Amino acid sequence: MSKEEGLLEVLTHQVGANYISDLRKNSFHESLISVIENLESSAYSVKEWCDVLDYLSGKKLEIGSPQEGKKALIQALEEA
């Protein structure tokens, strides 16, 4: 994983999606959860976790730490 590569790009590559927009499909949610669980939350900023959460779920939450962002994203994908 390259530091220049953003969270959305990492997720896209690791789940085998062709496009970032494919990540919004329910068929990718299980794979996304698995990949996210294995990511180091501190590798990405709070803002990036918030942006990905908003992009994938439409949820705009106040997140205080990367760990909270990771947890919120997993929860949102499980609920979708």
PDB file of N, CA, C and O in Angstrom:
ATOM      1  N   MET A   1       0.851  -1.187   0.000  1.00  0.00           N
ATOM      2  CA  MET A   1       0.000   0.000   0.000  1.00  0.00           C
ATOM      3  C   MET A   1       0.888   1.239   0.000  1.00  0.00           C
ATOM      4  O   MET A   1       1.772   1.385   0.844  1.00  0.00           O
ATOM      5  N   SER A   2       0.652   2.093  -0.919  1.00  0.00           N
ATOM      6  CA  SER A   2       1.403   3.330  -1.045  1.00  0.00           C
ATOM      7  C   SER A   2       0.736   4.424  -0.231  1.00  0.00           C
ATOM      8  O   SER A   2      -0.491   4.519  -0.188  1.00  0.00           O
ATOM      9  N   LYS A   3       1.557   5.257   0.419  1.00  0.00           N
ATOM     10  CA  LYS A   3       1.003   6.367   1.189  1.00  0.00           C
ATOM     11  C   LYS A   3       0.273   7.347   0.286  1.00  0.00           C
ATOM     12  O   LYS A   3      -0.626   8.051   0.747  1.00  0.00           O
ATOM     13  N   GLU A   4       0.641   7.408  -0.998  1.00  0.00           N
ATOM     14  CA  GLU A   4      -0.033   8.311  -1.918  1.00  0.00           C
ATOM     15  C   GLU A   4      -1.404   7.777  -2.328  1.00  0.00           C
ATOM     16  O   GLU A   4      -2.246   8.528  -2.820  1.00  0.00           O
ATOM     17  N   GLU A   5      -1.620   6.507  -2.128  1.00  0.00           N
ATOM     18  CA  GLU A   5      -2.883   5.901  -2.515  1.00  0.00           C
ATOM     19  C   GLU A   5      -3.895   6.110  -1.394  1.00  0.00           C
ATOM     20  O   GLU A   5      -3.627   5.795  -0.234  1.00  0.00           O
ATOM     21  N   GLY A   6      -5.049   6.640  -1.750  1.00  0.00           N
ATOM     22  CA  GLY A   6      -6.075   6.919  -0.768  1.00  0.00           C
ATOM     23  C   GLY A   6      -6.843   5.671  -0.372  1.00  0.00           C
ATOM     24  O   GLY A   6      -6.721   4.617  -0.996  1.00  0.00           O
ATOM     25  N   LEU A   7      -7.627   5.812   0.666  1.00  0.00           N
ATOM     26  CA  LEU A   7      -8.402   4.692   1.187  1.00  0.00           C
ATOM     27  C   LEU A   7      -9.343   4.111   0.134  1.00  0.00           C
ATOM     28  O   LEU A   7      -9.438   2.891   0.004  1.00  0.00           O
ATOM     29  N   LEU A   8     -10.030   4.951  -0.608  1.00  0.00           N
ATOM     30  CA  LEU A   8     -10.934   4.436  -1.644  1.00  0.00           C
ATOM     31  C   LEU A   8     -10.190   3.621  -2.695  1.00  0.00           C
ATOM     32  O   LEU A   8     -10.676   2.582  -3.141  1.00  0.00           O
ATOM     33  N   GLU A   9      -9.027   4.089  -3.083  1.00  0.00           N
ATOM     34  CA  GLU A   9      -8.235   3.374  -4.085  1.00  0.00           C
ATOM     35  C   GLU A   9      -7.759   2.026  -3.535  1.00  0.00           C
ATOM     36  O   GLU A   9      -7.789   1.014  -4.234  1.00  0.00           O
ATOM     37  N   VAL A  10      -7.324   2.029  -2.281  1.00  0.00           N
ATOM     38  CA  VAL A  10      -6.871   0.780  -1.654  1.00  0.00           C
ATOM     39  C   VAL A  10      -8.015  -0.218  -1.603  1.00  0.00           C
ATOM     40  O   VAL A  10      -7.845  -1.386  -1.954  1.00  0.00           O
ATOM     41  N   LEU A  11      -9.178   0.243  -1.167  1.00  0.00           N
ATOM     42  CA  LEU A  11     -10.337  -0.642  -1.089  1.00  0.00           C
ATOM     43  C   LEU A  11     -10.720  -1.179  -2.470  1.00  0.00           C
ATOM     44  O   LEU A  11     -11.039  -2.359  -2.616  1.00  0.00           O
ATOM     45  N   THR A  12     -10.685  -0.318  -3.466  1.00  0.00           N
ATOM     46  CA  THR A  12     -11.030  -0.727  -4.827  1.00  0.00           C
ATOM     47  C   THR A  12     -10.113  -1.847  -5.300  1.00  0.00           C
ATOM     48  O   THR A  12     -10.579  -2.855  -5.831  1.00  0.00           O
ATOM     49  N   HIS A  13      -8.820  -1.673  -5.108  1.00  0.00           N
ATOM     50  CA  HIS A  13      -7.845  -2.682  -5.552  1.00  0.00           C
ATOM     51  C   HIS A  13      -8.005  -3.978  -4.767  1.00  0.00           C
ATOM     52  O   HIS A  13      -7.990  -5.066  -5.344  1.00  0.00           O
ATOM     53  N   GLN A  14      -8.156  -3.860  -3.457  1.00  0.00           N
ATOM     54  CA  GLN A  14      -8.152  -5.065  -2.621  1.00  0.00           C
ATOM     55  C   GLN A  14      -9.411  -5.917  -2.761  1.00  0.00           C
ATOM     56  O   GLN A  14      -9.363  -7.124  -2.521  1.00  0.00           O
ATOM     57  N   VAL A  15     -10.527  -5.317  -3.141  1.00  0.00           N
ATOM     58  CA  VAL A  15     -11.740  -6.135  -3.345  1.00  0.00           C
ATOM     59  C   VAL A  15     -11.896  -6.550  -4.803  1.00  0.00           C
ATOM     60  O   VAL A  15     -12.811  -7.302  -5.140  1.00  0.00           O
ATOM     61  N   GLY A  16     -11.014  -6.070  -5.665  1.00  0.00           N
ATOM     62  CA  GLY A  16     -11.050  -6.455  -7.071  1.00  0.00           C
ATOM     63  C   GLY A  16     -12.095  -5.727  -7.894  1.00  0.00           C
ATOM     64  O   GLY A  16     -12.547  -6.232  -8.922  1.00  0.00           O
ATOM     65  N   ALA A  17     -12.480  -4.539  -7.444  1.00  0.00           N
ATOM     66  CA  ALA A  17     -13.456  -3.748  -8.201  1.00  0.00           C
ATOM     67  C   ALA A  17     -12.753  -3.049  -9.361  1.00  0.00           C
ATOM     68  O   ALA A  17     -11.564  -2.736  -9.281  1.00  0.00           O
ATOM     69  N   ASN A  18     -13.490  -2.808 -10.429  1.00  0.00           N
ATOM     70  CA  ASN A  18     -12.935  -2.104 -11.576  1.00  0.00           C
ATOM     71  C   ASN A  18     -12.913  -0.597 -11.368  1.00  0.00           C
ATOM     72  O   ASN A  18     -12.010   0.091 -11.844  1.00  0.00           O
ATOM     73  N   TYR A  19     -13.907  -0.091 -10.657  1.00  0.00           N
ATOM     74  CA  TYR A  19     -14.047   1.348 -10.454  1.00  0.00           C
ATOM     75  C   TYR A  19     -14.386   1.630  -8.995  1.00  0.00           C
ATOM     76  O   TYR A  19     -14.981   0.793  -8.315  1.00  0.00           O
ATOM     77  N   ILE A  20     -14.006   2.800  -8.522  1.00  0.00           N
ATOM     78  CA  ILE A  20     -14.342   3.200  -7.163  1.00  0.00           C
ATOM     79  C   ILE A  20     -15.854   3.159  -6.955  1.00  0.00           C
ATOM     80  O   ILE A  20     -16.322   2.743  -5.895  1.00  0.00           O
ATOM     81  N   SER A  21     -16.603   3.579  -7.938  1.00  0.00           N
ATOM     82  CA  SER A  21     -18.060   3.594  -7.812  1.00  0.00           C
ATOM     83  C   SER A  21     -18.644   2.194  -7.609  1.00  0.00           C
ATOM     84  O   SER A  21     -19.745   2.057  -7.077  1.00  0.00           O
ATOM     85  N   ASP A  22     -17.918   1.156  -8.028  1.00  0.00           N
ATOM     86  CA  ASP A  22     -18.382  -0.216  -7.810  1.00  0.00           C
ATOM     87  C   ASP A  22     -18.492  -0.551  -6.329  1.00  0.00           C
ATOM     88  O   ASP A  22     -19.269  -1.425  -5.948  1.00  0.00           O
ATOM     89  N   LEU A  23     -17.723   0.134  -5.494  1.00  0.00           N
ATOM     90  CA  LEU A  23     -17.725  -0.145  -4.060  1.00  0.00           C
ATOM     91  C   LEU A  23     -19.094   0.106  -3.425  1.00  0.00           C
ATOM     92  O   LEU A  23     -19.389  -0.419  -2.352  1.00  0.00           O
ATOM     93  N   ARG A  24     -19.916   0.898  -4.081  1.00  0.00           N
ATOM     94  CA  ARG A  24     -21.253   1.183  -3.550  1.00  0.00           C
ATOM     95  C   ARG A  24     -22.219   0.023  -3.750  1.00  0.00           C
ATOM     96  O   ARG A  24     -23.294   0.008  -3.151  1.00  0.00           O
ATOM     97  N   LYS A  25     -21.856  -0.941  -4.575  1.00  0.00           N
ATOM     98  CA  LYS A  25     -22.737  -2.083  -4.839  1.00  0.00           C
ATOM     99  C   LYS A  25     -22.750  -3.019  -3.627  1.00  0.00           C
ATOM    100  O   LYS A  25     -21.710  -3.312  -3.038  1.00  0.00           O
ATOM    101  N   ASN A  26     -23.944  -3.477  -3.275  1.00  0.00           N
ATOM    102  CA  ASN A  26     -24.087  -4.382  -2.135  1.00  0.00           C
ATOM    103  C   ASN A  26     -23.238  -5.638  -2.277  1.00  0.00           C
ATOM    104  O   ASN A  26     -22.807  -6.213  -1.278  1.00  0.00           O
ATOM    105  N   SER A  27     -23.000  -6.057  -3.488  1.00  0.00           N
ATOM    106  CA  SER A  27     -22.234  -7.281  -3.713  1.00  0.00           C
ATOM    107  C   SER A  27     -20.787  -7.169  -3.219  1.00  0.00           C
ATOM    108  O   SER A  27     -20.118  -8.185  -3.031  1.00  0.00           O
ATOM    109  N   PHE A  28     -20.305  -5.954  -3.009  1.00  0.00           N
ATOM    110  CA  PHE A  28     -18.946  -5.764  -2.521  1.00  0.00           C
ATOM    111  C   PHE A  28     -18.869  -5.572  -1.007  1.00  0.00           C
ATOM    112  O   PHE A  28     -17.772  -5.585  -0.448  1.00  0.00           O
ATOM    113  N   HIS A  29     -19.995  -5.396  -0.336  1.00  0.00           N
ATOM    114  CA  HIS A  29     -19.972  -5.040   1.079  1.00  0.00           C
ATOM    115  C   HIS A  29     -19.257  -6.066   1.962  1.00  0.00           C
ATOM    116  O   HIS A  29     -18.475  -5.692   2.835  1.00  0.00           O
ATOM    117  N   GLU A  30     -19.517  -7.334   1.744  1.00  0.00           N
ATOM    118  CA  GLU A  30     -18.865  -8.358   2.559  1.00  0.00           C
ATOM    119  C   GLU A  30     -17.349  -8.318   2.377  1.00  0.00           C
ATOM    120  O   GLU A  30     -16.601  -8.393   3.353  1.00  0.00           O
ATOM    121  N   SER A  31     -16.903  -8.202   1.146  1.00  0.00           N
ATOM    122  CA  SER A  31     -15.463  -8.115   0.868  1.00  0.00           C
ATOM    123  C   SER A  31     -14.869  -6.847   1.456  1.00  0.00           C
ATOM    124  O   SER A  31     -13.766  -6.864   2.002  1.00  0.00           O
ATOM    125  N   LEU A  32     -15.603  -5.746   1.342  1.00  0.00           N
ATOM    126  CA  LEU A  32     -15.129  -4.480   1.911  1.00  0.00           C
ATOM    127  C   LEU A  32     -14.935  -4.586   3.410  1.00  0.00           C
ATOM    128  O   LEU A  32     -13.917  -4.144   3.943  1.00  0.00           O
ATOM    129  N   ILE A  33     -15.896  -5.162   4.084  1.00  0.00           N
ATOM    130  CA  ILE A  33     -15.794  -5.310   5.542  1.00  0.00           C
ATOM    131  C   ILE A  33     -14.548  -6.101   5.898  1.00  0.00           C
ATOM    132  O   ILE A  33     -13.810  -5.722   6.808  1.00  0.00           O
ATOM    133  N   SER A  34     -14.311  -7.184   5.197  1.00  0.00           N
ATOM    134  CA  SER A  34     -13.139  -8.023   5.451  1.00  0.00           C
ATOM    135  C   SER A  34     -11.842  -7.238   5.252  1.00  0.00           C
ATOM    136  O   SER A  34     -10.928  -7.316   6.073  1.00  0.00           O
ATOM    137  N   VAL A  35     -11.772  -6.492   4.168  1.00  0.00           N
ATOM    138  CA  VAL A  35     -10.569  -5.703   3.882  1.00  0.00           C
ATOM    139  C   VAL A  35     -10.384  -4.612   4.935  1.00  0.00           C
ATOM    140  O   VAL A  35      -9.275  -4.420   5.435  1.00  0.00           O
ATOM    141  N   ILE A  36     -11.444  -3.906   5.272  1.00  0.00           N
ATOM    142  CA  ILE A  36     -11.365  -2.808   6.234  1.00  0.00           C
ATOM    143  C   ILE A  36     -10.934  -3.325   7.602  1.00  0.00           C
ATOM    144  O   ILE A  36     -10.136  -2.686   8.287  1.00  0.00           O
ATOM    145  N   GLU A  37     -11.462  -4.485   8.000  1.00  0.00           N
ATOM    146  CA  GLU A  37     -11.080  -5.065   9.301  1.00  0.00           C
ATOM    147  C   GLU A  37      -9.579  -5.300   9.395  1.00  0.00           C
ATOM    148  O   GLU A  37      -9.005  -5.243  10.483  1.00  0.00           O
ATOM    149  N   ASN A  38      -8.941  -5.565   8.256  1.00  0.00           N
ATOM    150  CA  ASN A  38      -7.509  -5.849   8.248  1.00  0.00           C
ATOM    151  C   ASN A  38      -6.628  -4.623   8.025  1.00  0.00           C
ATOM    152  O   ASN A  38      -5.402  -4.734   8.040  1.00  0.00           O
ATOM    153  N   LEU A  39      -7.237  -3.458   7.818  1.00  0.00           N
ATOM    154  CA  LEU A  39      -6.462  -2.239   7.627  1.00  0.00           C
ATOM    155  C   LEU A  39      -6.070  -1.629   8.971  1.00  0.00           C
ATOM    156  O   LEU A  39      -6.797  -1.748   9.956  1.00  0.00           O
ATOM    157  N   GLU A  40      -4.945  -0.995   8.994  1.00  0.00           N
ATOM    158  CA  GLU A  40      -4.517  -0.228  10.170  1.00  0.00           C
ATOM    159  C   GLU A  40      -5.250   1.104  10.116  1.00  0.00           C
ATOM    160  O   GLU A  40      -5.009   1.911   9.219  1.00  0.00           O
ATOM    161  N   SER A  41      -6.132   1.334  11.062  1.00  0.00           N
ATOM    162  CA  SER A  41      -6.965   2.539  11.025  1.00  0.00           C
ATOM    163  C   SER A  41      -6.148   3.821  11.025  1.00  0.00           C
ATOM    164  O   SER A  41      -6.532   4.806  10.395  1.00  0.00           O
ATOM    165  N   SER A  42      -5.020   3.811  11.732  1.00  0.00           N
ATOM    166  CA  SER A  42      -4.210   5.028  11.828  1.00  0.00           C
ATOM    167  C   SER A  42      -3.442   5.345  10.541  1.00  0.00           C
ATOM    168  O   SER A  42      -2.793   6.387  10.450  1.00  0.00           O
ATOM    169  N   ALA A  43      -3.512   4.465   9.562  1.00  0.00           N
ATOM    170  CA  ALA A  43      -2.854   4.723   8.273  1.00  0.00           C
ATOM    171  C   ALA A  43      -3.588   5.804   7.478  1.00  0.00           C
ATOM    172  O   ALA A  43      -3.059   6.340   6.504  1.00  0.00           O
ATOM    173  N   TYR A  44      -4.826   6.117   7.911  1.00  0.00           N
ATOM    174  CA  TYR A  44      -5.646   7.105   7.208  1.00  0.00           C
ATOM    175  C   TYR A  44      -6.158   8.133   8.207  1.00  0.00           C
ATOM    176  O   TYR A  44      -6.385   7.828   9.378  1.00  0.00           O
ATOM    177  N   SER A  45      -6.331   9.331   7.729  1.00  0.00           N
ATOM    178  CA  SER A  45      -6.782  10.431   8.589  1.00  0.00           C
ATOM    179  C   SER A  45      -8.263  10.311   8.925  1.00  0.00           C
ATOM    180  O   SER A  45      -9.013   9.603   8.253  1.00  0.00           O
ATOM    181  N   VAL A  46      -8.661  11.006   9.962  1.00  0.00           N
ATOM    182  CA  VAL A  46     -10.071  11.071  10.337  1.00  0.00           C
ATOM    183  C   VAL A  46     -10.887  11.585   9.152  1.00  0.00           C
ATOM    184  O   VAL A  46     -11.960  11.058   8.859  1.00  0.00           O
ATOM    185  N   LYS A  47     -10.381  12.607   8.478  1.00  0.00           N
ATOM    186  CA  LYS A  47     -11.091  13.174   7.324  1.00  0.00           C
ATOM    187  C   LYS A  47     -11.295  12.122   6.238  1.00  0.00           C
ATOM    188  O   LYS A  47     -12.368  12.046   5.641  1.00  0.00           O
ATOM    189  N   GLU A  48     -10.288  11.326   5.985  1.00  0.00           N
ATOM    190  CA  GLU A  48     -10.418  10.311   4.935  1.00  0.00           C
ATOM    191  C   GLU A  48     -11.449   9.251   5.322  1.00  0.00           C
ATOM    192  O   GLU A  48     -12.249   8.837   4.483  1.00  0.00           O
ATOM    193  N   TRP A  49     -11.439   8.812   6.572  1.00  0.00           N
ATOM    194  CA  TRP A  49     -12.456   7.860   7.032  1.00  0.00           C
ATOM    195  C   TRP A  49     -13.846   8.472   6.878  1.00  0.00           C
ATOM    196  O   TRP A  49     -14.771   7.805   6.413  1.00  0.00           O
ATOM    197  N   CYS A  50     -13.996   9.737   7.267  1.00  0.00           N
ATOM    198  CA  CYS A  50     -15.293  10.427   7.143  1.00  0.00           C
ATOM    199  C   CYS A  50     -15.737  10.521   5.688  1.00  0.00           C
ATOM    200  O   CYS A  50     -16.900  10.281   5.367  1.00  0.00           O
ATOM    201  N   ASP A  51     -14.802  10.872   4.816  1.00  0.00           N
ATOM    202  CA  ASP A  51     -15.126  11.006   3.390  1.00  0.00           C
ATOM    203  C   ASP A  51     -15.571   9.676   2.782  1.00  0.00           C
ATOM    204  O   ASP A  51     -16.528   9.628   2.009  1.00  0.00           O
ATOM    205  N   VAL A  52     -14.868   8.595   3.139  1.00  0.00           N
ATOM    206  CA  VAL A  52     -15.212   7.279   2.602  1.00  0.00           C
ATOM    207  C   VAL A  52     -16.554   6.819   3.174  1.00  0.00           C
ATOM    208  O   VAL A  52     -17.371   6.244   2.454  1.00  0.00           O
ATOM    209  N   LEU A  53     -16.780   7.067   4.449  1.00  0.00           N
ATOM    210  CA  LEU A  53     -18.062   6.732   5.066  1.00  0.00           C
ATOM    211  C   LEU A  53     -19.205   7.448   4.350  1.00  0.00           C
ATOM    212  O   LEU A  53     -20.229   6.842   4.035  1.00  0.00           O
ATOM    213  N   ASP A  54     -19.020   8.721   4.100  1.00  0.00           N
ATOM    214  CA  ASP A  54     -20.036   9.509   3.394  1.00  0.00           C
ATOM    215  C   ASP A  54     -20.233   8.976   1.973  1.00  0.00           C
ATOM    216  O   ASP A  54     -21.368   8.816   1.524  1.00  0.00           O
ATOM    217  N   TYR A  55     -19.153   8.707   1.276  1.00  0.00           N
ATOM    218  CA  TYR A  55     -19.233   8.244  -0.112  1.00  0.00           C
ATOM    219  C   TYR A  55     -19.947   6.896  -0.221  1.00  0.00           C
ATOM    220  O   TYR A  55     -20.791   6.707  -1.097  1.00  0.00           O
ATOM    221  N   LEU A  56     -19.610   5.965   0.663  1.00  0.00           N
ATOM    222  CA  LEU A  56     -20.160   4.620   0.552  1.00  0.00           C
ATOM    223  C   LEU A  56     -21.539   4.461   1.188  1.00  0.00           C
ATOM    224  O   LEU A  56     -22.318   3.603   0.773  1.00  0.00           O
ATOM    225  N   SER A  57     -21.845   5.285   2.195  1.00  0.00           N
ATOM    226  CA  SER A  57     -23.103   5.078   2.919  1.00  0.00           C
ATOM    227  C   SER A  57     -24.021   6.296   2.947  1.00  0.00           C
ATOM    228  O   SER A  57     -25.202   6.183   3.273  1.00  0.00           O
ATOM    229  N   GLY A  58     -23.472   7.461   2.604  1.00  0.00           N
ATOM    230  CA  GLY A  58     -24.262   8.684   2.687  1.00  0.00           C
ATOM    231  C   GLY A  58     -24.345   9.245   4.097  1.00  0.00           C
ATOM    232  O   GLY A  58     -25.031  10.240   4.329  1.00  0.00           O
ATOM    233  N   LYS A  59     -23.652   8.618   5.040  1.00  0.00           N
ATOM    234  CA  LYS A  59     -23.678   9.075   6.431  1.00  0.00           C
ATOM    235  C   LYS A  59     -22.599  10.124   6.661  1.00  0.00           C
ATOM    236  O   LYS A  59     -21.446   9.955   6.265  1.00  0.00           O
ATOM    237  N   LYS A  60     -23.001  11.205   7.307  1.00  0.00           N
ATOM    238  CA  LYS A  60     -22.057  12.251   7.685  1.00  0.00           C
ATOM    239  C   LYS A  60     -22.006  12.273   9.207  1.00  0.00           C
ATOM    240  O   LYS A  60     -22.916  12.786   9.859  1.00  0.00           O
ATOM    241  N   LEU A  61     -20.950  11.719   9.764  1.00  0.00           N
ATOM    242  CA  LEU A  61     -20.818  11.624  11.212  1.00  0.00           C
ATOM    243  C   LEU A  61     -19.614  12.412  11.701  1.00  0.00           C
ATOM    244  O   LEU A  61     -18.631  12.586  10.980  1.00  0.00           O
ATOM    245  N   GLU A  62     -19.706  12.881  12.930  1.00  0.00           N
ATOM    246  CA  GLU A  62     -18.558  13.485  13.611  1.00  0.00           C
ATOM    247  C   GLU A  62     -17.721  12.329  14.150  1.00  0.00           C
ATOM    248  O   GLU A  62     -18.175  11.560  14.998  1.00  0.00           O
ATOM    249  N   ILE A  63     -16.517  12.220  13.656  1.00  0.00           N
ATOM    250  CA  ILE A  63     -15.638  11.124  14.068  1.00  0.00           C
ATOM    251  C   ILE A  63     -14.403  11.724  14.718  1.00  0.00           C
ATOM    252  O   ILE A  63     -13.793  12.652  14.186  1.00  0.00           O
ATOM    253  N   GLY A  64     -14.043  11.185  15.871  1.00  0.00           N
ATOM    254  CA  GLY A  64     -12.944  11.751  16.644  1.00  0.00           C
ATOM    255  C   GLY A  64     -11.596  11.101  16.432  1.00  0.00           C
ATOM    256  O   GLY A  64     -10.570  11.673  16.799  1.00  0.00           O
ATOM    257  N   SER A  65     -11.576   9.912  15.846  1.00  0.00           N
ATOM    258  CA  SER A  65     -10.305   9.210  15.653  1.00  0.00           C
ATOM    259  C   SER A  65     -10.415   8.264  14.469  1.00  0.00           C
ATOM    260  O   SER A  65     -11.518   7.897  14.063  1.00  0.00           O
ATOM    261  N   PRO A  66      -9.277   7.870  13.915  1.00  0.00           N
ATOM    262  CA  PRO A  66      -9.313   6.901  12.820  1.00  0.00           C
ATOM    263  C   PRO A  66      -9.987   5.587  13.243  1.00  0.00           C
ATOM    264  O   PRO A  66     -10.675   4.960  12.438  1.00  0.00           O
ATOM    265  N   GLN A  67      -9.793   5.175  14.487  1.00  0.00           N
ATOM    266  CA  GLN A  67     -10.407   3.945  14.973  1.00  0.00           C
ATOM    267  C   GLN A  67     -11.936   4.052  14.937  1.00  0.00           C
ATOM    268  O   GLN A  67     -12.620   3.107  14.545  1.00  0.00           O
ATOM    269  N   GLU A  68     -12.460   5.201  15.346  1.00  0.00           N
ATOM    270  CA  GLU A  68     -13.906   5.424  15.287  1.00  0.00           C
ATOM    271  C   GLU A  68     -14.398   5.409  13.840  1.00  0.00           C
ATOM    272  O   GLU A  68     -15.475   4.888  13.548  1.00  0.00           O
ATOM    273  N   GLY A  69     -13.606   5.981  12.946  1.00  0.00           N
ATOM    274  CA  GLY A  69     -13.970   6.002  11.534  1.00  0.00           C
ATOM    275  C   GLY A  69     -14.051   4.608  10.951  1.00  0.00           C
ATOM    276  O   GLY A  69     -14.990   4.276  10.227  1.00  0.00           O
ATOM    277  N   LYS A  70     -13.067   3.801  11.270  1.00  0.00           N
ATOM    278  CA  LYS A  70     -13.048   2.412  10.796  1.00  0.00           C
ATOM    279  C   LYS A  70     -14.271   1.668  11.321  1.00  0.00           C
ATOM    280  O   LYS A  70     -14.944   0.968  10.564  1.00  0.00           O
ATOM    281  N   LYS A  71     -14.556   1.812  12.588  1.00  0.00           N
ATOM    282  CA  LYS A  71     -15.695   1.135  13.210  1.00  0.00           C
ATOM    283  C   LYS A  71     -17.014   1.598  12.581  1.00  0.00           C
ATOM    284  O   LYS A  71     -17.886   0.780  12.289  1.00  0.00           O
ATOM    285  N   ALA A  72     -17.155   2.909  12.374  1.00  0.00           N
ATOM    286  CA  ALA A  72     -18.384   3.465  11.788  1.00  0.00           C
ATOM    287  C   ALA A  72     -18.582   2.969  10.354  1.00  0.00           C
ATOM    288  O   ALA A  72     -19.707   2.680   9.946  1.00  0.00           O
ATOM    289  N   LEU A  73     -17.506   2.873   9.602  1.00  0.00           N
ATOM    290  CA  LEU A  73     -17.595   2.405   8.218  1.00  0.00           C
ATOM    291  C   LEU A  73     -18.012   0.943   8.166  1.00  0.00           C
ATOM    292  O   LEU A  73     -18.868   0.572   7.364  1.00  0.00           O
ATOM    293  N   ILE A  74     -17.423   0.119   9.002  1.00  0.00           N
ATOM    294  CA  ILE A  74     -17.797  -1.297   9.054  1.00  0.00           C
ATOM    295  C   ILE A  74     -19.272  -1.434   9.435  1.00  0.00           C
ATOM    296  O   ILE A  74     -20.010  -2.209   8.827  1.00  0.00           O
ATOM    297  N   GLN A  75     -19.688  -0.681  10.437  1.00  0.00           N
ATOM    298  CA  GLN A  75     -21.077  -0.745  10.887  1.00  0.00           C
ATOM    299  C   GLN A  75     -22.041  -0.317   9.772  1.00  0.00           C
ATOM    300  O   GLN A  75     -23.074  -0.951   9.558  1.00  0.00           O
ATOM    301  N   ALA A  76     -21.697   0.746   9.076  1.00  0.00           N
ATOM    302  CA  ALA A  76     -22.552   1.228   7.987  1.00  0.00           C
ATOM    303  C   ALA A  76     -22.685   0.187   6.882  1.00  0.00           C
ATOM    304  O   ALA A  76     -23.767   0.000   6.327  1.00  0.00           O
ATOM    305  N   LEU A  77     -21.590  -0.488   6.564  1.00  0.00           N
ATOM    306  CA  LEU A  77     -21.628  -1.510   5.522  1.00  0.00           C
ATOM    307  C   LEU A  77     -22.422  -2.746   5.973  1.00  0.00           C
ATOM    308  O   LEU A  77     -23.111  -3.372   5.169  1.00  0.00           O
ATOM    309  N   GLU A  78     -22.320  -3.084   7.243  1.00  0.00           N
ATOM    310  CA  GLU A  78     -23.093  -4.210   7.773  1.00  0.00           C
ATOM    311  C   GLU A  78     -24.592  -3.932   7.745  1.00  0.00           C
ATOM    312  O   GLU A  78     -25.397  -4.839   7.534  1.00  0.00           O
ATOM    313  N   GLU A  79     -24.958  -2.670   7.961  1.00  0.00           N
ATOM    314  CA  GLU A  79     -26.363  -2.277   8.012  1.00  0.00           C
ATOM    315  C   GLU A  79     -26.984  -2.102   6.622  1.00  0.00           C
ATOM    316  O   GLU A  79     -28.206  -2.108   6.476  1.00  0.00           O
ATOM    317  N   ALA A  80     -26.143  -1.951   5.623  1.00  0.00           N
ATOM    318  CA  ALA A  80     -26.646  -1.675   4.265  1.00  0.00           C
ATOM    319  C   ALA A  80     -27.232  -2.909   3.624  1.00  0.00           C
ATOM    320  O   ALA A  80     -27.698  -2.850   2.486  1.00  0.00           O
TER     321      ALA A  80
END
